[in-house]
Amino acid sequence: MSIISAGTLVTDALVHTADNTGRLVFKTNGSTTALTIDSAQDATFAGGVTVTGNLTVAGTTTSFGDNDKIVLGDGQDLQIFHDGSNSVILDNGTGNLNIKADQFNVMNAAGNETKIAATTDGAATLYYDNTARIATTTVGADVTGEFIADSYNETYVAVTSSSNATTVDCHAGNAFSHTLTENTTFTFSNPPSSGTAFSFSLEIIQDGSASGYTVAWPGTVDWPAATAPTLTATASAKDVFVFYTRDGGTNWYGFTAGQALG
């Protein structure tokens, strides 16, 4: 019997075993076995296999040996394999390694402990021992538990006035300065919600001409002895104040940190 494969005539292509098990053996012209199909066992390929159409694999297990790779991309850009010690997803091509999912979880091998979880239009959360510790929020990040940092920095913002009005945006930072160019009324916007404590410092700098500009504070600020401090009026004088709230800005407590600084 003869079989034509890719335009080549192959003789002695079909062979039955002596015990008549129905094994099919496909050979090259040189009688080298290329493919064996046994009704009782798996098919065995002596060389590579090229599939130009769809490939459907039915079964529960597909096995690859150590350093046998699943290779994707024209330039072998993405490789998945086990190197004998570690399982590896290797991206050595152009672009990024993108994992696309509306709900993305990284879990332990048993699947009963979450390490990382991320949700579309929601939080990305880091876990410690299956307990959420750091989660992104609409305004930043939320830390559950103790926060320990080798170095802590606060964002500084220089705010300006317009039409005798100055806004301190609590989302923008925790340290602010304002050089007076006119008399101005302050507004404190976007404090965190009630139950979260928030404080910021504000440095007021007089102009170089000693114009003696004044400020009006929000009516929600409570000063010691219910008396707002008087600004230093000399040229380029600096006065520093600290403000604190824990009820979403319903009440602010104001304190003088220092005045007439050089």
Phi, psi and omega in degrees: 000146180238151177230134176263121181233117179054039175084005182249133178277121182247121180266161182052040186278336185245120183229134174259141178288163184296327181273008172062040179280349179089025179284136177253130180237121177258128184239157172280176178300333180271015178067020175274129182292127180253326183210131176238128177239119181244131182297338182257354183222184179282161172283142181239126178254131178278336181232201179281165180233128177246124180245119181266346177250205178282147177239120178248125180249119178254124181156173184260338185223129170240120190254137172234140178280175177302133180068005167282131192242142162270116187245128181235146179100149181299327180254030183054043187294320183240129181229138178234123183196171171244126187269013182099337178237323185224152170273135191230132164249110188249118174250107179238026179256198178276161177078198185253163168267103184257128173252115185253119179197142176289329175230117185241125179231140167249123187233172175284173185298328181282345179077018181243011178219124180271136177252317178222138176221138179218138183234139176301133181060022181219204187277150163252124191235135173258139183243151169235119181052045176070016178243127180297129182241318180229124180227136175287150179229180180295339183243000181161244181215150180242123180256124176261118183106198184279138177251119181241125181231141175291329178214140182237130181232149177244146179284132179254136181226130173266115182261152180238166181251157176212128181054043176064032179222138179226132180246131171257113181268113184295340176285341189275337182173189178234357178226123185231156171222156176213121175268121186291131173236357180190167170295139186215154175249129183271146170233133176256114185248157173058045172290159176295164184294162181303139182101350176247123181282143180213139177218156176208158176253150180224121178260119178259126184241123176289155178290165184289350181262006180054048182289343178074034179298151182242164177233152172244129183269158175303147181294347180275357181275128177253116180263156175306136182060021177056032182230119179287144181290156175267130182291149173288132189260354184287161185301129175060019179293149181239128173240135182242131180233153179237138181233144186219139174217155174222007181234037177070023178088003175299322175228131173247141174251124184252139182223145175271118179272329180180148180226160179057038178283150187286000000 
